[in-house]
């Protein structure tokens, strides 16, 4: 089996469901939560690798469903990267948070559609920038990809989250997590992380 085949197999194994059953006290009838209430609760579940972002602002919530009869809650999430080491922790955190509704909860990772960095909300992009992490897609080359003087840029210019300068360079494509790179600003001379555009 190829290395790619092994990675896909590991990703599928990690995509298994996390379930949480909550015993309800006798005689305690709770209203079935709606999607707005569930999304509101999920805004309090932070990404373990980017703790300034909720799973909602990160854009990994793919689908929510509430069984009209039992009130069971099912959440489908999109992994940001294949083999994301935080996936199990995210699923467990979601299941724990939603258990407050007193209903059975199932959290499943799905590869039905790919997660892209465009799914990060405007709120999430501001939170990243405030934390000193350049949000994805913040390049200055414009849609033409041309730099001053008509030269074609092979690498997008990522503005420094500290000083706003666009004179930054990629230092290392491998950051502290698979979704981040390390960059350096020529003006304020600060290193910073940047979310990889996907």
C-alpha positions in Angstrom: 0.0 0.0 0.0 1.3 3.5 -0.9 2.0 6.2 1.7 -1.0 8.1 0.4 -3.2 5.1 0.9 -2.0 4.7 4.5 -2.7 8.4 5.2 -6.2 8.2 3.7 -6.9 5.1 5.8 -5.7 6.8 9.0 -7.9 9.9 8.1 -10.9 7.7 7.6 -10.3 5.9 10.9 -10.0 9.2 12.7 -13.3 10.4 11.1 -15.2 7.9 13.2 -18.1 9.3 15.3 -17.8 10.5 18.9 -21.1 9.9 20.7 -22.2 11.1 24.1 -25.4 9.9 25.8 -26.7 12.0 28.6 -29.0 10.3 31.2 -32.0 12.4 31.9 -33.5 12.5 35.4 -37.0 10.9 35.6 -39.7 13.3 34.9 -37.4 15.9 33.4 -38.7 16.9 30.0 -36.5 19.4 28.1 -37.5 21.2 24.9 -35.9 19.9 21.8 -33.1 22.4 20.9 -33.2 24.2 17.5 -30.3 24.8 15.1 -29.8 28.4 16.4 -29.4 27.3 20.0 -26.9 24.6 18.9 -24.9 27.0 16.9 -24.9 29.4 19.8 -23.5 26.7 22.0 -20.9 25.8 19.4 -19.6 29.4 19.4 -18.2 28.5 22.9 -16.2 25.6 21.6 -12.7 26.8 20.7 -10.3 25.2 18.4 -7.5 23.6 20.5 -4.7 24.7 18.1 -6.2 28.2 17.4 -7.9 29.0 20.8 -9.0 32.5 19.5 -11.3 30.8 17.0 -14.5 28.9 17.7 -15.4 25.9 15.6 -18.1 28.1 14.0 -15.7 30.9 13.1 -13.2 28.3 11.8 -15.9 27.1 9.5 -15.7 23.4 10.2 -19.4 22.9 11.1 -20.8 21.3 8.0 -24.2 20.1 9.0 -26.4 20.0 12.1 -29.4 17.8 12.6 -31.9 17.4 15.4 -34.1 14.3 15.5 -37.7 15.6 15.9 -38.8 12.6 17.9 -35.9 11.8 20.2 -34.1 15.2 20.1 -30.8 13.5 19.3 -28.2 15.9 18.0 -25.9 15.1 15.1 -23.1 17.3 14.1 -20.9 16.8 11.0 -17.6 18.6 10.9 -15.0 19.2 8.2 -11.4 18.4 9.1 -9.1 21.3 8.1 -6.3 19.0 7.0 -6.1 15.2 6.5 -4.6 13.7 9.7 -5.3 16.8 11.8 -4.0 15.8 15.3 -6.7 17.9 17.1 -9.7 16.2 15.4 -10.5 13.8 18.2 -10.3 16.6 20.8 -12.5 18.8 18.7 -15.1 16.1 18.4 -15.0 15.4 22.1 -15.3 19.1 23.0 -18.3 19.5 20.7 -20.0 16.4 22.2 -19.3 17.6 25.7 -20.6 21.2 25.1 -23.8 20.0 23.4 -24.5 17.5 26.2 -25.8 20.5 28.2 -29.0 20.1 26.1 -29.7 16.8 27.8 -29.9 14.9 24.5 -27.8 12.2 22.9 -25.1 13.8 20.8 -23.1 12.3 17.8 -20.2 14.2 16.2 -18.9 12.9 12.9 -16.0 14.1 10.7 -16.9 14.0 7.0 -15.0 14.4 3.8 -18.2 15.1 1.8 -16.7 18.4 0.8 -13.2 19.8 1.5 -12.7 22.5 4.1 -11.1 25.6 2.6 -9.6 28.6 4.4 -12.4 30.7 2.8 -14.8 29.2 5.3 -13.1 31.2 8.2 -15.6 33.9 9.1 -14.7 37.7 9.1 -14.9 37.6 12.9 -12.4 34.7 12.8 -10.0 36.6 10.5 -10.1 39.6 12.8 -9.4 37.3 15.9 -6.4 35.7 14.1 -4.9 39.0 13.1 -5.4 40.4 16.7 -3.5 37.3 18.0 -0.6 38.0 15.6 -1.5 35.3 13.1 -1.9 36.4 9.5 -5.3 35.2 8.2 -5.4 33.4 4.9 -6.0 35.2 1.6 -4.7 38.5 2.8 -2.3 39.0 -0.2 -1.7 42.3 -1.9 -0.9 41.0 -5.4 -4.5 41.3 -6.5 -6.2 39.0 -8.9 -3.6 39.6 -11.6 -0.7 38.2 -9.6 1.6 41.0 -10.9 4.0 42.9 -8.7 5.2 46.5 -9.2 7.1 46.7 -12.5 5.0 43.9 -14.2 6.9 41.0 -12.6 4.9 37.9 -11.9 4.9 37.0 -8.2 5.2 33.3 -7.4 4.4 33.8 -3.7 1.5 35.9 -2.4 2.4 38.8 -0.2 1.1 38.2 3.3 0.7 41.4 5.4 2.4 41.4 8.7 -0.2 41.2 11.5 2.1 43.3 13.8 2.8 46.4 11.5 0.8 45.8 8.3 3.9 45.8 6.1 3.7 43.7 2.9 7.5 43.2 2.9 7.3 39.7 4.4 8.9 36.5 3.4 8.2 32.8 4.0 10.7 31.4 6.5 9.3 27.9 6.9 6.4 26.2 5.2 6.1 24.0 8.3 4.6 25.9 11.2 3.6 24.6 14.6 0.6 22.9 13.1 -0.1 21.6 9.5 -2.3 24.6 8.8 0.3 27.3 9.6 3.6 28.6 8.1 6.3 30.8 9.7 7.0 34.1 8.0 9.2 37.1 8.7 8.6 40.9 8.3 11.4 42.9 6.8 10.1 46.2 8.4 9.3 45.4 12.0 11.7 42.4 12.0 9.1 40.2 13.7 8.5 36.5 12.9 4.8 35.6 12.7 2.6 32.7 11.8 0.2 32.7 8.8 -2.7 30.4 8.1 -2.1 28.4 4.9 -4.6 29.3 2.2 -6.3 26.1 1.1 
